[in-house]
Amino acid sequence: MSNLSCHQTRRKVYEYLGDELDVKAKQEVDGHLAGCQFCKAEYDLERTISKLVINSSFSSEPNSNFFNKISNSLRSELD
């Protein structure tokens, strides 16, 4: 398990989903998700929602700003 709290992990989940974290931050999130069933369940839900949105909204790959816009929007919701 990592030193991240549940709150810190939830704040990083969107960047994690968008593959925007550096190696160390990704490992910290991985570690927390491995040891926290609550955060793992929330991560799985967010991953499923993201896949559904992408699959239903785009006939091609989203542009590079797509995940950044979603991440910023969702991060502001957490603040």
C-alpha distances in whole Angstrom, upper triangle without the diagonal:
4,7,8,10,11,15,13,12,15,17,16,16,19,19,17,19,22,20,21,18,18,16,13,13,13,10,8,9,8,4,5,8,7,5,8,11,13,12,12,16,17,16,18,20,21,21,23,25,25,26,29,30,30,32,35,35,36,38,37,34,33,34,31,31,30,26,27,29,27,24,26,28,25,23,26,26,23,24
4,5,8,10,13,11,10,13,15,13,14,18,17,15,18,20,19,19,15,15,14,11,10,11,8,5,7,8,5,5,9,9,8,10,14,15,13,13,17,17,16,18,21,20,20,24,25,25,26,29,30,30,32,34,35,35,38,36,33,31,32,29,29,29,25,25,27,25,22,24,26,23,21,24,24,21,22
4,6,10,11,10,10,13,14,13,15,18,18,16,20,22,20,20,16,16,15,12,11,13,11,7,9,11,8,8,11,12,11,12,15,16,14,15,19,18,17,20,23,22,22,26,27,26,28,31,31,32,34,36,36,37,39,38,34,33,33,30,30,29,26,25,27,26,22,24,25,23,20,23,23,20,20
4,7,8,6,6,10,10,10,12,15,15,14,17,19,18,17,14,15,15,12,10,11,11,7,7,10,9,6,10,12,11,11,14,14,11,13,16,15,15,18,20,19,20,23,24,23,25,28,28,28,31,33,33,34,37,35,32,30,30,28,27,26,22,22,24,22,19,20,22,19,17,19,20,16,17
4,5,5,6,9,10,11,12,16,16,15,18,20,20,19,17,18,18,15,13,14,14,10,10,12,11,8,10,13,11,10,13,12,10,13,15,14,14,18,19,18,20,23,23,23,26,28,28,29,31,33,33,34,37,36,33,31,31,29,28,27,23,23,24,22,19,20,21,18,16,18,18,14,15
4,6,5,6,9,10,10,14,15,14,16,19,19,19,17,19,19,17,14,15,15,11,10,12,11,8,9,12,11,8,10,9,7,10,12,11,11,15,15,15,17,20,20,20,23,25,25,26,29,30,30,32,35,34,31,29,30,28,27,25,22,22,23,20,17,19,19,16,14,17,16,12,14
4,5,5,6,9,10,13,14,14,16,18,19,18,17,19,20,18,14,15,16,13,11,14,14,11,12,15,14,12,14,11,9,13,14,12,12,16,16,15,17,20,20,20,23,25,24,26,28,30,29,31,34,33,30,28,29,26,25,24,20,20,21,18,15,16,17,13,11,14,13,9,10
4,6,5,6,9,11,12,12,15,16,17,15,13,15,16,14,11,12,13,10,9,13,13,10,12,15,14,13,15,13,10,13,16,13,13,17,17,16,17,21,20,20,23,25,24,25,28,30,29,30,34,32,29,27,27,24,23,22,19,18,19,18,14,15,16,14,11,14,14,10,11
4,5,5,6,10,10,9,12,14,14,14,12,14,15,13,10,10,11,8,6,9,10,7,8,12,12,10,12,11,8,10,12,10,9,13,14,13,14,17,18,17,20,22,22,23,25,27,27,28,31,30,27,25,25,23,22,21,17,17,19,17,13,15,16,13,12,15,15,11,13
4,5,5,8,10,10,11,14,15,14,13,16,17,16,13,13,14,12,9,12,13,10,10,14,14,12,13,10,7,10,11,8,8,12,12,10,12,15,15,15,18,20,19,21,23,25,25,26,29,28,25,23,24,22,21,19,16,16,17,14,11,13,14,10,9,12,11,9,11
4,6,7,8,10,11,13,14,13,12,15,17,16,12,12,15,12,10,14,15,12,13,17,17,15,16,14,11,13,15,12,11,15,15,12,14,17,16,16,19,21,20,21,24,25,24,26,29,28,25,22,23,20,18,18,14,13,14,12,9,10,11,9,6,10,10,7,9
4,6,5,6,9,10,10,9,8,11,13,12,8,9,12,10,7,11,13,11,11,15,16,15,16,15,11,13,15,12,10,14,15,12,13,16,16,15,18,20,19,20,23,24,24,24,27,26,23,21,21,18,17,16,13,12,14,12,9,11,13,10,8,12,13,11,12
4,5,5,6,9,10,10,9,13,14,14,10,9,12,11,8,10,13,11,10,13,15,13,14,13,9,10,12,9,7,10,11,8,9,13,13,11,14,17,16,17,20,21,21,22,25,24,21,19,20,18,17,15,12,12,14,12,9,12,13,10,10,13,13,11,14
4,5,5,6,9,9,10,13,15,16,12,11,15,14,11,13,16,15,13,17,19,17,18,16,13,13,14,11,9,12,12,8,9,12,11,9,12,15,14,14,17,19,18,19,22,21,18,16,16,14,13,12,8,9,10,8,5,9,10,8,8,12,12,11,14
4,5,5,6,5,6,10,12,13,10,9,13,13,10,13,16,15,14,17,19,18,19,18,15,15,17,14,11,14,15,12,11,15,15,12,15,17,16,16,19,21,20,20,23,21,18,15,16,13,12,12,8,8,11,9,6,9,11,10,9,13,14,13,15
4,5,5,6,6,9,10,12,9,7,10,10,8,9,13,12,11,14,17,16,17,17,13,12,15,13,9,12,14,11,10,14,14,12,14,17,17,16,19,21,21,21,23,21,18,17,17,15,15,14,10,11,14,12,9,13,15,13,12,16,17,15,18
4,5,8,9,12,13,15,12,10,13,14,11,11,15,15,13,16,18,17,17,17,13,13,14,12,9,10,11,8,7,10,11,8,10,13,13,12,15,17,17,17,20,18,15,14,15,13,14,12,8,11,13,11,9,13,14,12,13,16,17,16,19
4,5,8,11,13,15,13,11,15,16,13,14,18,18,16,19,22,21,21,20,17,16,18,16,12,14,15,11,10,13,13,9,11,14,13,12,15,17,16,16,18,16,13,11,12,10,10,9,6,8,10,9,8,11,13,12,13,16,17,17,19
4,6,8,10,12,11,9,12,14,12,12,16,17,16,18,21,21,21,21,18,17,19,17,14,15,17,14,12,15,16,13,14,17,17,15,18,20,20,19,21,18,15,14,14,11,12,12,9,10,14,13,11,14,16,15,15,19,20,19,21
4,7,10,12,10,9,13,14,12,14,17,17,17,19,22,22,23,22,19,18,21,19,15,17,19,15,14,18,18,15,16,20,18,17,20,22,21,20,23,20,16,15,14,11,11,12,9,8,12,12,10,12,15,14,14,17,19,18,19
4,6,8,6,6,9,10,9,11,14,15,15,17,19,20,21,21,17,17,20,18,15,18,19,16,16,19,20,17,19,22,21,20,23,25,25,24,26,24,20,19,18,15,15,15,12,12,15,15,12,14,17,16,14,18,19,18,19
4,6,5,6,9,10,11,12,14,16,16,18,20,21,23,23,20,20,23,21,18,20,23,20,19,22,23,20,22,25,25,23,26,29,28,27,29,26,22,21,20,17,18,19,15,15,18,18,15,17,20,19,18,21,23,21,22
4,6,5,6,9,10,10,12,14,15,16,19,20,22,23,20,19,22,21,18,20,23,21,19,23,24,22,23,26,26,25,27,30,30,29,30,28,24,23,23,20,21,21,18,18,22,21,18,20,23,22,20,24,25,23,24
4,5,5,6,9,10,11,12,14,15,17,18,21,22,19,18,22,21,18,21,23,21,20,24,25,23,25,28,28,27,29,32,32,31,33,31,27,26,26,22,23,23,20,19,23,22,19,21,24,22,20,23,25,22,23
4,5,5,6,9,10,11,12,14,16,16,19,19,16,16,19,18,15,18,20,18,18,22,22,20,22,25,25,24,27,30,29,29,31,29,25,24,24,20,20,21,17,17,20,19,16,17,20,18,16,20,21,19,20
4,5,5,6,9,10,10,12,14,15,17,18,14,14,17,16,13,16,18,16,15,19,20,18,19,23,23,22,24,27,27,27,29,27,23,22,22,19,20,20,16,16,20,18,15,18,20,18,17,21,22,19,21
4,5,5,6,9,10,10,12,14,17,18,15,14,18,18,15,17,20,18,17,21,23,21,22,25,26,25,27,30,30,30,32,30,26,26,26,23,24,23,20,20,23,22,19,21,24,21,20,24,24,22,23
4,5,5,6,9,10,11,12,15,16,13,13,17,16,14,17,19,18,18,21,23,21,23,26,26,26,28,31,31,31,33,32,28,27,27,24,24,24,20,20,23,22,18,20,23,20,18,22,22,19,21
4,5,5,6,8,10,10,13,13,10,10,13,13,10,13,16,14,14,18,19,18,19,22,23,23,25,28,28,28,30,29,25,24,25,22,22,22,18,18,21,19,16,18,20,17,16,19,20,17,19
4,6,5,6,9,10,12,13,11,9,13,13,11,12,16,15,14,17,19,18,19,22,23,23,25,28,28,28,30,29,26,25,26,23,24,23,19,20,23,21,18,21,23,20,19,23,23,20,22
4,6,5,7,9,12,13,11,10,14,15,13,15,18,18,17,20,22,22,23,26,27,27,28,31,32,32,34,33,29,29,29,27,27,26,23,23,26,24,21,23,25,22,21,24,24,21,23
4,5,5,6,9,10,8,8,12,12,11,13,16,16,16,19,21,20,22,25,26,26,28,30,31,32,34,33,30,29,29,27,27,26,22,23,25,22,19,22,23,20,19,22,21,18,20
4,5,5,7,8,6,5,9,10,8,10,13,13,13,16,18,18,19,22,23,23,25,27,28,29,31,30,27,27,28,26,26,24,21,22,24,21,19,21,22,19,19,22,21,18,21
4,6,7,10,9,7,11,13,11,12,15,16,15,18,20,20,21,24,25,26,27,30,31,31,33,32,29,29,30,29,29,27,24,25,27,25,22,25,26,23,22,26,25,22,25
4,6,9,9,8,11,13,13,14,17,18,18,20,22,23,24,26,28,28,30,32,33,34,36,35,33,32,33,31,31,30,26,27,29,26,24,26,27,24,23,26,25,22,24
4,5,6,6,9,10,11,12,14,15,16,18,20,21,22,24,26,27,28,30,31,33,35,34,32,31,32,30,30,28,25,26,27,24,22,24,25,21,21,24,22,19,22
4,6,5,6,9,10,10,12,14,15,16,18,20,21,22,24,26,27,28,30,31,34,33,31,30,32,31,30,28,25,26,28,24,22,25,25,21,22,24,23,20,23
4,5,5,6,9,10,11,13,14,16,17,18,20,21,23,25,26,27,29,30,33,33,31,29,31,30,29,27,24,25,26,22,20,23,23,19,19,22,19,17,20
4,5,5,6,8,10,10,12,14,15,16,18,20,21,22,24,26,27,28,31,30,28,26,28,26,26,24,20,21,22,19,17,20,20,16,16,19,17,15,18
4,5,5,6,9,10,10,12,14,15,16,18,20,21,22,24,26,27,29,29,26,25,27,26,26,23,20,22,23,20,18,21,21,18,18,21,20,18,21
4,5,5,6,9,10,11,12,14,15,17,18,20,21,23,24,26,28,28,26,25,28,27,26,24,21,23,23,20,19,22,21,18,19,21,19,18,21
4,5,5,6,9,10,11,12,14,15,16,18,20,21,22,24,27,27,25,23,25,24,24,21,18,20,20,17,15,18,17,14,15,18,15,14,18
4,5,5,6,9,10,10,12,14,15,16,18,20,21,22,25,24,22,21,23,22,21,19,15,17,18,15,14,17,17,13,14,18,16,15,18
4,6,5,6,9,10,11,12,14,15,16,18,20,21,24,23,21,21,23,23,23,20,17,19,20,17,16,20,19,16,18,21,19,18,22
4,5,5,6,9,10,11,12,14,15,16,18,20,23,23,21,20,23,23,22,19,16,19,19,15,15,19,18,14,16,19,17,16,20
4,5,5,6,9,10,10,12,14,15,16,18,21,21,19,17,20,19,18,15,13,15,15,12,12,15,14,11,13,16,14,14,18
4,5,5,6,9,10,11,12,14,15,16,19,19,16,16,18,18,18,15,12,15,16,13,13,16,16,14,16,19,17,17,21
4,5,5,6,9,10,11,12,14,16,18,18,17,17,20,20,20,16,15,18,18,15,15,19,18,16,18,21,19,19,23
4,5,5,6,9,10,11,12,14,17,18,16,15,18,19,18,15,13,16,16,12,13,17,15,13,16,18,17,17,21
4,5,5,6,9,10,11,12,15,15,13,12,15,15,15,11,10,13,13,10,11,14,14,12,15,17,16,17,21
4,5,5,6,8,10,11,13,13,12,12,15,16,16,13,12,15,16,13,14,18,17,16,19,21,20,21,24
4,5,5,6,8,10,13,14,13,13,17,18,18,14,14,17,17,14,16,19,18,17,20,22,21,22,25
4,6,5,6,8,11,13,12,11,14,16,15,11,11,15,14,11,14,17,15,14,18,20,18,20,23
4,6,5,6,9,9,8,8,11,13,13,10,10,14,14,12,14,17,16,16,19,21,20,22,25
4,6,6,8,9,9,10,14,16,17,13,14,18,17,15,18,21,20,19,22,24,24,25,28
4,6,8,11,12,12,15,18,18,14,15,19,18,16,19,21,20,20,23,24,23,25,28
4,7,9,10,9,12,15,15,12,13,16,15,14,17,19,18,18,22,23,22,24,27
4,5,7,7,10,13,14,11,13,16,16,15,18,20,19,20,23,24,24,26,29
4,7,9,12,15,16,14,16,19,19,18,21,23,23,24,27,28,28,30,33
4,6,9,12,14,12,14,17,18,17,20,22,22,23,26,27,28,30,32
4,6,9,11,10,11,14,15,15,17,19,20,21,23,25,26,27,29
4,7,8,6,8,11,11,12,14,16,16,18,20,21,22,24,26
4,6,6,8,10,11,12,14,15,16,18,20,21,23,24,26
4,6,7,8,9,11,12,14,15,17,18,20,21,23,24
4,6,5,6,9,10,10,12,14,15,16,18,20,21
4,5,5,6,9,10,11,12,14,16,17,19,20
4,5,5,6,8,10,10,12,14,15,16,18
4,5,5,6,8,10,10,12,14,15,16
4,5,5,6,9,10,11,13,15,16
4,6,5,6,8,10,11,13,15
4,5,5,6,9,10,11,12
4,6,5,6,9,10,11
4,5,5,7,9,10
4,5,5,7,9
4,5,5,7
4,5,5
4,6
4
